[in-house]
Amino acid sequence: MRVPRPLVSVILPNYNYARFLGAAIESALAQTYDPIEVIVVDDGSTDDSRRVIAGFGSRVRAVLQENRGQAGANLAGWRAANGDVVIFLDADDALRREAVERVVAAMRHDTSAVQFCLATIDQDGAPLGGIYPPLPPDWTPQRIRETLLRSGFYPFPPTSGNAYARWFLDLVLPFDPQRYPRGMDGMLAAVAPLYGNVVALPEALGYYRIHGSNMGALDTLDADRFAYFVELDRMRAEFLGEHAARTATPLPPNFLDRAFFHLQYRIASLKLRPTRHPYREDRLGRVSLLLARAAAEAPEPPLTRLLVALWGAAVAVTPQPLAEKLVAARFIAGRRPAVIEGVLRRLGLVRRHEQGRSSAVGTRVAKAAERDKVAEHV
């Protein structure tokens, strides 16, 4: 007897992203996998979004609601979904045609989440030459869990690069959207290893659009963004602590002081905008030492950890103009001088990755994907 294939729900929460929404929906509808349902949650948009949604007719299921924020839109989609596997696809991102098929092939009964990288594109869909996030080599479910239990965090993709087992979502959702209004992707990714295996696929199976309006992306040096990222991490840590207690999972005290990537945001926030830095007790010397200690334990390659520790020390002690350039070089790939990019490549800290063709993201992305050689950055 043939076992039915699992139903996959692709949920697109949207607020005033009409200019990108059509490409995102098309990418979900063009998947090589079946069965699939596409649910679009419009969170009170005031632009042309609802006309875009209506243009897809019965091929999508629309949930139209008053504005309830990011978390409220995601929770509405989760309640409407029937799938055994759920993907929350940001309305400004897109999936490669084979993404869902690869995800389902990686799912097992004890898998809480499957994660995959995203190729960065600009607002017009042209490739920006990066893969996000860079994942450590041999990134296994066991290493993910060990890293989480040591530092409270591990490298994971943004919203569109995560697929969740429905049984896992039903264990951790809903939560209070007033208490946790944003960053649902980080919270779900943070607690997924507490409930099951998290499987990371190394290839880029989607597109992460950087256009200046999305808070999660950096295309210019905006000092306030780093404070925002630090606050998101603190919110995520609170959520993780609650679920660690629920599952009787021990976490070290002050585990944010051991979180490798969080400390990079923290030192950038403190250096660039000290008056708005969320940790009032932080001092540059102390945070740079914490970063060096975290680098000694992080799962990234040794040379990467060494360079990041040295970068943190340099940011702490150099004059403000130079520190700003160091932060930009670390977090904004387009701001790296060619000579630095070349050195990183020769050291093996940037590698080339051939990306296959995708015809589902709009003409420019489809043509670009045919020739896309995207660099994975430190």
N, C-alpha and C positions, 0 to 999 in steps of 0.2 A: 504494500500500500504506500502510495506516494505521500510524503509529509508536506503539508502546505508551507509555502515560503512565508516568512514573517512579513506582516504589513509594516511599512515604514512611513512615518508621518514627518513631513518637512514643514516646519512652522516658521512663517516669516512675520515677525513683529515689525510694524512700520509706523513711523511718525514723520510726515513731511519729507519723505524721500522719493517723491514721484519720479524724479529724474533718473533714479537708479532702480526703482522697484520692478519695472518691466523686465530688465535683464536678469534680476534675481529670480523672478518667477519663472521665466523661460528656462533658466538653468535647472530649476527643480523639476519642471515638466519634461525636460529632455533627457532624463536619466535612463540609462540602459537597463535599470532594474525595474521589476514589476512583481508584486503590487506596491503602489505608492499613493499616498494622498498628500495634497498640498493645501495647507491652511494659511490664509493671510489674515493677520489681525491688524486692522487699522485702528490706531490708538488716538482717534480724534484729530486726524490730519486736517489742516486748513489749506493745503495745496491741492494739486490735481490727482492725488493718490487714489481716491475712490473711483474716479473715472478709469484710471489705469487698471485697477482691480476688476471693474465691471467688464472691461474689454476681454478678459479671459473666460467670461461666461461660466459654464458649469465645470470647466476643467479645474477650477480651484474652489475651495470653500471659504467664503468670506465671513469673518467675525468683525463687525463694526461696532465700536464702543466709544464712549467719551474718554478723554485723555486720563489715563491712570498711571502713566509712567512706564518705564522699561520693564520693571518687574511685573506690573499689572498686566501688560500686554503679553508677556511670556506665559504667565500663569493662565490667562484666558486661552491661549493656544494649547497649553497642556490639558486643560479641562475639555477642550473640544476634540482632542486627538484620540484616535482609536488604535494607533500603531503599537507594535511590539518594540519598535526602535523609533526614537525621536531625535530629530535634528532641528535645532533652532538656528535658522539661517538669517543673519542680519540683512536688512533690505538693501544695503549698499554693497553687499558681497555677492558671490556667486559660487556655484559648484561646477566641477568638471563632470562630464557626462557619466563617467564610470564611478563617481565617488560613492554613491549609495551601494552599488554592487560590491565594491571593495570592502566597505564597512560591514555589510551583512556577512561576507565571507570570513571576516575576522571575529565575528561575534560567537561566543560560546555561552553555555548556561550560567557560568559564573563570572561573565564579563559585565561589569557595571557601565563601562564607557569605552568607546573606540575613538582615538584622537588622530588627527592628521594635520600636516602642515598646509599652509596657504601661501600662494605666490602673490606678491604685492603688485598692485596695479594702481594707476592714477585715476583721476576722476573721469577720464575719457576711456578707460579700459586698456590703456597702453601699459606694458610691463615696466616695472621700476627696478627689476634686477635683483630682487631679494626673495628669500623664503622665510616665513615667520611661522612658528619660532624655530630657531636652531636647536635641535635636540641632541643630547649626548649620544655617543656611540653605544651600541648594545643597550638601548633603552628598553628594559623589560618591565613587566608588571611588578616583579620583585624589587627591582631597583627603584621604581617609582614609589612603592610603598615605603622602602627603607629611607629614601630621601625625605618623604613627607613626615615620617615619624621622627626624623632627626631635626628637621628645621621648620616643619609646618608648611613647607611649600615645595613645589617641583616645577620644572618648565612644562607649560601646557599651552595649547593654542587659544586664540580668542574664540568667541561664541561659535562662529561658523565652522570651526574645525573640530567640533565635538559631536559625537552621536551617543545617545544614552539609552540603556535598556529601560523599558517602561517600568519594570519591577523596581529598579533603583529609584527612578523619579517618584514613584508612588510611596516610597519609604521616606523621602526627604521633603517632598512638596505636599501641600503648599506651605509657604512661610509668610510672615507679615510683610507686605510690600511697603508699608510705612517705615518699618524698622530697617529693611534691606531694600531700598528703592532702586539700586543699580548694581551692576557687576554680578548678575546671576551666573554668568558663565564661570567666573572665578570661584564662586561659592560651590557650585556643583562639581567642578573639577577638583576642588580642594578635598571634598568629602568622599568622592567616588572610590578612592583606594581603601577607605574604611569598610566598604560594603562588598567589594568584589575586585576583580582584576581590571586594571586599566591597560588597554592594548594601544600602543602608539605605532602608527604606520609612518614610515619615513618619507614617503613621497608626498608631493603637493597635490592635493585633490580638490582644491578650491582656490578662490581668488579673494584677497583681502584688499579692499579699496581704500586708498589713502587720499583724502580730498580736503582736509583742513577743518571739516565740520564734525568729524567723529572724534570723540574724546579719547578713544583708546589708541589713536595713531598719532605719530609725530612726524610732520613734514617740515616744521619750522621749530626753532628753539623758543618754546613758551614755558617760562619758569613756573607758572601756576599749574601746569599739567603735572609736574612732578609731585607737588603737594596733593593733588587729586589722586594720583596713583598710590601714594602712601596711605591716604585715607581709605581707599578701596582695599588695600592690603589689611588694614586694621579691621575693617568690617568683615573681610573674609576670615581673618584669624578668629574673630568672635564666633562666627558660624561654625568654623572647624572645631573650636573648643567645645561647643555644645554637642556636636555629633561625636566627638571623641569621648565625651562623658557618657553619651547614650550607648555607645558600643564598647564601653570599658576599655578604650584604647589609650595607653599612656602617652603623653606628649611632654617634652621637656619644658620647664618653666622659661618664660620670656623667649619663646621659640622664634619670634620675629628677629631677635638679635642674632640668629644663626641663619637667616634666610638670605641666600646669596644675591638674588636679583632684587629683592626688596631693599636691601642695604644700598644697592647702587642708586635706586630711586631716592632713597633717604638722604644720601650724601649730596646728590644733585639738588634736591629740594632745599636742603639746609644751606648750601653754598649760594645758590642762585637767588633765593627769596627767603632769607632767615626770618623775617617778620611774619611770614605766613606758614612757616614750617609746623606741621602738626605735633611734633615732639618738642615741647618746650625745654626739656632737660637735655636735649642732644647738644653735643659739642663736636666740631669737625674732627679733632684728634681721636676722640672715642669712637665715632662712627667709622672712621678709616681703619682703626684697629679691629673693630667688629667685622668689617668687610674682609680684612686680611685673614681673620680666623675662619670666617665662613668659606673663603676661597680654599682653605686647606682641606675642607670637608666636602666641597661641592662635587657633583657628578661630572662636570665638564672636564675636558682634557687638561692635563697639568699646565701646559703653556698658556691656555686660555685663562685659567685661574690666576696664574702669576701676573699676566698682563693686566687683568682686571684689578687685582690688588694694588699694583703699581699705579694704575690709572686713578684709583680712589685716593691714594696718598697724594698724588699730584694735584687732583682737584682740591683737596683739603688745604694745601700749602701755597698754591700759586695765586697770583693776583687775579682779580675778578675777570678781566678781559680774556686772559689765557684759560682760566677755568671754564668759561663759557664755550670756548672753542673745543676744549677737551670733552665737555658734556655733549656738544653737538656731534663730534666725531664718534662718540660711543653710541649714541641713540639715533642719529639721523644718517643713514647710509649715504645719501646724496651729498652730505657735507664733508665727507672724508676726502682729503687730498689724494690724488691718483697715486702718489708715491707711497702713502700709508696703505692704501688698498692693495697695491702691488706687494708690499712687504707682508701683509697679512695673508695674501694668497700664497706667497712662497713659503711661509711658515706652516701652511696647511690649515690656517684658521678660517679661510674662506674657500669653499669648494664649489665646483661647477656641478649643475644638476640638469640633465636633459628632461624637459617636460613635454608630455605628449600633447596631441592635438585635442582641442575642445571647440565645438561649434555652437555651444549653448549660451554664450555670454555676450553676444552681440558681435557685430562684424569686426571691430577693431581688436577685441580680445581674441576672437577666434583666429584671425590672421596672425596676431602676435604670438599666440601659443604654438603655432607651427614652427616658429624659429626661436622660441623662448629658451634661453639658457640662463637660468636664474642663479644668483650667487647666494649661498647660505652664509650669513654673517655671524660674527662673534656675538 
